[in-house]
Amino acid sequence: MNATSAASARAGRPRLTSFSAADAKIRQMTTSARREARRVIETEAEAVRGLSAGLDEGFDRAVEAMKATAATSCRVVVTGIGKSGIVGQKIAATLASTGTASFFLHPSEAIHGDLGMILEGDVVLALSHSGETEEVVALIPHVKRRGATLVAMTGRRDSTLGKAADIVVCVVIRAEACPLNLAPTASTTAQLVLGDALAMALSVEKGFQPEDFAALHPGGKLGKRFLKVADLMHTGDAIPLVPEGAAMKDVVYEMSHKRLGITGVTDPAGKLVGVVSDGDLRRLLERDGPKIMGDTAADAMSRNPKTIVGSAFATEALRLMEERKITSLFVLDGAGAPTGILHLHDLWGVESI
């Protein structure tokens, strides 16, 4: 290799020292970024921890005021602007999803015609950490004039909003997580957590139950989780049933015709007294052979089958099937008569299950 070729080869090689320097710089940046991230997380965690100790009578009064709206068909109107407004939208959505009529009202839109959305008896939850947010403060006289209760979620009781409010829910923080102590960070996190606390305390006070939650979440995974047996069961002529005295050929026909691998057996009063499954037939054939065709449904049936009611959750039906290692459940009314049948296949589409 001549001198020119050697120089060219050296020029094409990676400069290991420069890569090492770059790696060291990246490691230094990563360490610095993680350090800053930990500081932010700890600052916001401290702000949240401080909320618990700061809860007072104002929180209780806010919950009671919001609870009272249900008795008068009134609503909780949440308002705020900027980052507080975004948090306010989430609070309004959480309240609505847990049974409290609620919506978000942008303060600027309110003073340009949307004030009509606030009715007498409503509760207006206004978010402003400083309590001096111009657009929110401008709403105060109009909220009062419309006969609504004003609840302030603010970090300063002595602010314009705090002094004017009927109820103050205080959100005091030591500092923002922003290194300049300017960008809303710890304060909005605290607002969000306190909003959740209000919504959850309110749902407990109102006795909000899983059935209520299901009614408000009919779609998606949450809706599927709260499906009832009555929503999925086969009814009417689709229920495989034979009387106790039915001949075995009729039992087999009913099972084949309804295609669920089972039939219920009823007494003269229409009550379910037993079931005949594919498994029952196989066991009888193994034991007695063709002679079983001279039997009746009462001879072949399994007595005291496991059943369920239509108001039970589909998840409960699945648990029962898994525990008993069965694939079908008859659904009975209060008198013990079958009103439906649920098969394991009917639960396969319940994704959350």
N, C-alpha and C positions, 0 to 999 in steps of 0.2 A: 504494500500500500504506500503510495507516495504521500508527500506532505499535504497536498491539496485534498486528496481523498480522506486522509485522517482528520483533517480539520472539518470537512463536511460531515463525517461520521460523528465527531464530537458535538457539532452544532445540532444534530438531530436527536441526541440523547436527552432524556428528561433531566432536569436540574434538580437533584434530590434535595439539595439544601433549600431551594425555593419552595418545594412541596412541604417540607418539614415546617418551614416558617408559616405557610398558609394554614397547615393543620393546627399549629399552635395558636394562630389568630382565631380560627373557628372555635377551638376549644375555649379560648378566653371569652369569646362572645357568648358561647353557649352557657358558660358558667355565670356570666353577668346576667344573661336573660333569665336563667333559672332563679338567680338570687332576687331579681326584681319581681318575678312571678310569685315567689314565696312571700315577699313583702306585701304584695297586693292581696294575696289570699288571706294572709294573717290579719291585715287591716280590715278587710271586709268581714272576716269571721268574728273579729272583736266587735265590730258594729252590730252584728246579729246577736252575739251573746249579750250585749248591753241592753237589747230590747226587753228581755225577760225581766230584768230588774226594774226597768222603767215603766212597766205596765201599771196603770192606776185606774181610778174611777172613770176616767174618760173613755177607756177601752170598753168597760162594762156598759156605759151609757150608749156608746156607739152601737154595740151589739143589740141592746134593747130597742134603740130607735129603728134599726134595720129590721129587727124581728117584727116590730109593730106595722111595718108596711104591708106585710102579708094579710093582716086582718082587714085592711082598708083598700086592698087592691092597688096599692101604690108601689113605687119602684125605688131602687137605689140608683142614682145617677152619679157616675164617676167622671170627674173632670181633671184636667191637668194638661200641661204643654211641654214640649220637648221630651227629654228622657222620662220625666215624671208622667207625661201623657202616655208614653208607651207602656210604662208600668201600670198606669190606670186602666188601660185597655185589657191587660191581663187580669187585673183584679175584677173588673166587670165581668169578664168571661168566666172566671172561677166562681163568682157569686151566682151567676146564671146557671152554671152547670151543677151547682149544689142546691138548687131549689129556690133561690132568691131572684125575683124579677129585677134585672139590672141591665144597664147599657152605658156605653161611654159617650160623652158629649164633649166635643172639642170646644174649648172656651171661646175661640175666635168665631167659630161658626155660631155659637150660642148668641153672641151679641149682634149677629147679622141675620137674625131671623129664626134661629132654632131654639130660642127660649121657650117657645110653645111646647117643647118636649118636656119641660119641667112642670109638674102638676102640684096642686096643693096637697100636702101630706107626704110628698116625696122626701127622700133623704138625699142630699147632695154631698158626696164625698169628694172634697177638693184636695188635690195633692200639690204641695209646693214646699220644698225643703226650706227655702228662705222665708216663706210666708209673704213675700213681696212681689211675686211674679205678676207683672202688670196685667196680663190677660185674665188671670184668675181673680185678682183683686177687683177688676172691673165687673166681675159677675156678682159680687157680694150684694149690692143693693137690689139687683134683679131677683136673686134667689130669695131674699127676704120678702120682696114685694109679692112673689108668687106663692108665699106661704109654705115653703119647703124648709126642712131642718138642715142647717149647714154643719157638716162635720169636717173639720180641718185635719189633714194629716200633714204635719209640719214639724220642722226641727226647732221652731221658735214660738213659744207661747205668746211672747210680747210683740209679735209681728202684726201687721195689719190684718192678715187673714186669721191669725190666732185670736186676736182680740174680738174680731167680729163674729167668730164662729159660735154656734150654740154648744158644740162639743169639740174638744181638742184631743186628738190622738197623737201624742208627741213621739217624734222619731229623732232622738238626739244622737249624734255620732261625734267621735273625737276628731276625726279628720277624714277627708276623702282619700281613696286609695291612689288617686292621681298624684304623681310626684310633685306636681305644681300645686296640689290641693285646690284644683279648679274644676276639672271634669267631673260631673256627677257619676260616682262609682259606688262608694260605700253607702252613700245616702239613698241611691235608687235600689241597691240590694236590700237595705233595711226596709224601704217602703214595700218592696215586693214581699218580703217575709211577713211583715206586719199585715199586709193585705190578705195573705194566705191565712194568717192567724185569725183575722176577723171572719173570713169566710167559713173556716172550719168550726170556730166557736159558735157561729150563727147556725150552722147546720146541726150541731149537737143540740143547741137550745130549741130548735124547731123539730127535733126528733126525726131528722132525715134518714130514711132507711134504704137498704139496697134496692128495694122495689121502686122507690122514688128515683134513685139514680138510674135504674134501667129505663124508666119511662122517658128520661131526658137524654139518653144516649142510645138510641135505637140502631145507629149505624156503626160500622167498623168493628174492631176487635172487642171494644167495650160492650157494644150492643149484643154481640154474639155471646159474650160471657154471661149476660143476664137474660138470655132467652129462657122462656118457660117451657115445660113439657107440653103444655097445651098449644104452643106455637108450632111444634114439630110433629105431634102425634098423628097417626092415621085415624080417621073417624068414619062414622056411618057404615056404609056397606063394605068399606075397606077393612073393617075389623073382623078377623077370623073367629067365628063363634059357632058352636054346636050345642044342642041340649045333651043332658046326661045320657039319655037313652039312644043317642044316635049310633047307627051301625058303623063299624070300622071303615067300610067303603066310603061313607059320607064324611067321616073324620079325615081320611086321606084326601078326598076330593077338596074339602074346605082348605086344608093346608096347602095343597097344590095350586088351587085357584087363587088364593089370596097371596101366595108367594112370599110368605114371611117365615116359613119353617116352623110354624106353631099354630095352634088354635086354642081358644079358650073354651071352657065347658061351663054351662050355666044351669042352674036349677030352675024349677018351674016359676019361681018368683023373679027370675032374671038376674040373680046374683052370680058372680063368678065363684065357682067351687073348685076349679082345677084347671090344668092346662095339659095338652098333649103336644109334645115337641118331636122333631125329627129324631132326637136322641132317644126319647121314650120308645118310639116305634122300632128303632134298631135293637134296643135292648130286649124288647118283647119278642121280636123275630128270632133273635139269637137263643132266647129261652124256650119259646113255645112254637116257633116255626109258623107255618100257614094257619095253624089253629086260631091265631089271634083275630082272623077275619070274622070269627063268630062272636067276638067280644063287642062290648059297647064302649062309648066314650068314657063312661064312669069306671069301667074295668081298667082302662089303659091310662087314665089321667094321673098326674102328680097333684096331690092335694096341697092346699095352703100355699099357693105360689106367691112369690114376692111381687108386690104391686106398688104403685105410686099414684099420687094425685096430680091433676093437671096444673095446679098452681106452683108445684115444685120447680126449682131451677133445673135446666137441662144438665148442668154440671153435677147435680145430685143424682140424676138418673144414671149418668155415666159411672159415677163412683159406685153406685149400687150394682150395676152390671159387672164392673170389674171385680168387686168383692165376691159376688155370687157366681162369677164365671158363667153368666148367661148373656144372651144376645137380644132378648125382648122383655119388655115390661108392659103389663096391662095397666091401663089408667082407669081408676074407679071413682065413682061419685060417692057422696056421703052414705048412700044406701047399699054400697057394695056392688053396684051394677057397672059393667064396663062401659066407658065412654070413649075409649081410644086405646091404641097400642103404639108403643114406641120401640123401634128397632135400632140396634147399634149403628146401622148404616145411616140412619137419620141424623146421627151426631157427628158424622165425619166432616160435614161442612162447617161445623162450629169450630172455627180456627183457634179461638182462644182456649178451647177445651183441650 
